[in-house]
Amino acid sequence: VIGPLIQKVNVGDLVDCEITGFDEHPVISRNN
């Protein structure tokens, strides 16, 4: 499970990743 990644991801990164690399950060799915 990619748990530790969640802690490293910041609010700004969530928005950025959601636009660019959504697949790389599944954490964003829980943000929606």
ZAFIGU-12414 format. One line per field, with one value per residue (C-alpha): residue in three letters; x negated, y negated, z negated. Coordinates in steps of 0.25 Angstrom, whole numbers. Layout:
BEGIN
vexlum (ALA_...)
x (X_...)
y (Y_...)
z (Z_...)
// end
This chain:
BEGIN
vexlum (VAL_ILE_GLY_PRO_LEU_ILE_GLN_LYS_VAL_ASN_VAL_GLY_ASP_LEU_VAL_ASP_CYS_GLU_ILE_THR_GLY_PHE_ASP_GLU_HIS_PRO_VAL_ILE_SER_ARG_ASN_ASN)
x (0_-5_-2_-15_-13_0_-8_-19_-8_-4_9_2_-3_11_16_4_4_19_16_3_1_13_9_-4_4_16_17_24_36_39_38_50)
y (0_-14_-20_-28_-35_-41_-48_-54_-59_-74_-81_-88_-75_-69_-80_-79_-64_-63_-71_-64_-51_-46_-31_-34_-38_-30_-38_-49_-40_-41_-56_-57)
z (0_3_-11_-13_0_-6_-16_-6_3_0_3_15_20_19_29_38_38_41_54_58_52_46_48_40_28_25_12_20_22_7_8_18)
// end
